[in-house]
């Protein structure tokens, strides 16, 4: 798995909220006209997605702290090789203790949605499937634990709704079989930590840290890139929820 910022951006773009907003406008079904079930589905979906984005942010923060520690160890290689060796530790992943189970939005029995309510519901079903699959992939890559992806993947067992997701799911399944779901930047960084520690032990540390320095820079770019995309999505979700809740409040007080 090679989730540098650009491929992760492509993943995030799979659930661009603008497409959903455009649908709502085109069918002339603003949030203020939604029935209770549509409101509940959207709030439930967006709240869980916000929770998953917080988990992603926490995993990125953990990797950022690990990078700082390794940078400090690297700064000691020439002046104090033994001190550097004591601090050269492979990146340990953050354990995800939170329950990652996601409640699925039930599909409508209608084969072809015809009402505006049914169209919104079906759109939420699709978004639910795509968003949680993507978050599962990202979390597995950042945590070194395959369980987030497997848990989220259960939601798509009845069929993946997005054609773009079919190919991605197939590729990720192959990566899982080869045990390559951990982000490439972290895998390569840990390999270089092991090599540098061996070089120091052999008394060959002069200039041996250059490659590790480049790997640390690559990891920081990855963390920054994924973090920015996640932050932008988080802000968009909050704005959407606020708009919906503000509209509901205004509608309520207009009837009082």
N, C-alpha and C positions, 0 to 999 in steps of 0.2 A: 504493500500500500504506500503510495507516494503522495500524501495529502499536503503539498505545499500550498501557500495561500491561494493561488489561482484555482487549482482543482477544488479546494474547499469552497471557494467563492461560487464555483459552478454548482456545488451541492446546495449551498444556501439559496441560490437562485431558483432551485426547483420549487421552493415554496415562497416565491415572491408574493407578498400580500397584495401588491397592486393588481394582480390578475383577479383576485377575489373581489376587490373593491370595484374593479371595472365591470365585473359581472353584475354586482348589485345595482350599479348605475344603469347598465344596459337593460335590465329587466324591470327597471323602475320600482325597485323594492328596497327602499332605504331602511336602515336599522330601526328607525322609529316605528315602522309598520310591521316588524317581525312579530310572530306569535311567541308564546312562552317557550316552546320547545326549541325554536331556532336560537333564541337568546341564550337559553341554558346550554345548548350544544356549543355555541361560539365561546361563551365564557369558560366553559369546562376545557375546551380545546386550547384556548389561548393561555389559560392559567397553567396547564400542564406543560405547555411549550416554554413558558417563562421559567418554570422550575427546571426544565432540562437545560435551558440556556445558562441558568445559574450554575448548574453542575459543570457544564463545559467551561465556564469562566473560572470556576474553582480549580479545575484540572489544569488550565493554562497558567494560573497563578502558581500552582505547585511546580510546574515545569520551569517557570521563570525563576523561582527561588533556587531550584537545583542548578540552573545555569549560572547563577551568581556564585554559588559555592564552588563550582568547577572553575569558573574564571579566577577566583581567588587562588585555588590550588595551582592553576596554570601559571599564575604570576610568581609562584615560588620555585618553579622548576629549575631555573638557572642559579638562583641565589641559595636555595636550600632544598636540594632534591629530595632529601629524606622527609622533610616536612610536607613537601608537595605530594609525595607518594602516600603519606598517611591520609591526605584529604582527597585523593583521587578515587572517587567512588562512582560506580555506574549510577545513572539516574534510576531511582526507585519510583514506581508509579504510585499515584494517590489511589487508595482503596475507595471504591464507591459503596458506601454503606447504605445509602438511601434506597428505598424501594422504587424500582424502575417500572413497575407494572403500570400499564396505561389502559384505561377503560376505553374500549372501542366504541365509536359512534355507529350504531346499528344502521345498516343500509335499508332504504325504503324497499318495500315489496314491489313498487312500481318499476317496470322495466324501463320505461321512458318517462322521466319526470315531466309533468306538464304544467303544474302550478308553480308560481314563483316561490312559494314555501318549499316545495319539493326540490326545485333547482338549487336553492340555497343549501338545503339539507344535503343533497348529493355532492355539492361543492365542498362542504365541510367534511364529508366522508373521505373524499379524495385528498384534501389537505391533511386530514388526520393521518391517513396512511403514509403520505409522502414525508411529512414533517418529522414524524417519530422515527421512520426508517433512517432518515438522514442524521438525526440526532444520535441514534444508536450507533451508526457508523463512526461519527465523529468522536463520541465518548469512548468507544472501544479503541480507536486509534490513539487517543490521548491518555487512556488509563491502563493500557496493556491488558485489558480484560475483555474477553469476547462476549461476556454475558449481556452487556447493554444492547449490543446489536442483535443477539439472538432473541432477547426479550421483545425488542421493538419489531423484529422481523415476524413475530407471531401475528401481528396485525395485518400482514399482507399475505398470509397463507391461503386465504380464500381468493387471492388474485390481486396482482398489483395493478392499480388503476392508471398509472402514468407510463406510457411507452418508453419514455426516457429512462425511467427507473428500472425497467426490465434488464437492460444491458448492464447498468451499474450494479444491480443486485447479483447478476451472474458473475461479474468480475470480482465482486467482493467475496462471493461464495468460494471462488477459486483461491483467493488470497487466504481465506480462512483455512482451507484444506492444506495450504502450504505454510500455515502459521505465520503469515506476513501481515497481520492486521495492525500491528504497531506502526506508528508513523515512521517513515524512512529516516527523518532527521534524528530521531531519538535512537533508532537502531544503530545508525552509523556513528553517532556520538558515543554510545556505549562501547562499540567496537574499538574506537580510537582511544578511549580511556584505558581499556585493557592493554592495548599496544603500548601506550605511553608509560603505563606502570611497569610493564615488562622491560622497556628500554631503560628506565631509571634504575631498575634493579640490576640491569646488566652494565650500568655505568655508561650508557650511551644516550644520555638525555639532551645533549647539546643540539638545539634546533629541532628536537623531536616533538615539540608542542605546537608547531606551526599548523599542522593539519587539524589538530583538535581545536585550535583557535578559530579556524574557518568553519568547523562544524558547529561551534558555539554561536557564531554569527548567523549561520543558516537556521539554527533552532530558534534564535531570537526573532528572526524575520518571520518564521512560521507562526510563532506565538503571537506576534503583533498582528499579522495578517488575519489569522482566524479570529483573534480577539475583536478586531475592528468590525469584521462582518457580523459577528455575534452581537456586538453592542448596537449596531445599526438595526438589526432585526428586532432586538429587545425593545429598542425605543419605538419602533413602528408598531409592535404589538401593544405596548402600553398606550400609545396614542389611539389605536383602534378601540381598545377596551374603554378608554376614557370617553371617547366620542359616543360609544353605545350607551354607557351609563349616564352620561350627561343628557342624552336624548330621552332616555327613559324617565329621568327625574323631571325634565321639562314637561314631558307628556303627562306625568302623574299630577304635577302641581297645576297644570292647565285644567284638569278635571275636578280639582278640589273646590 
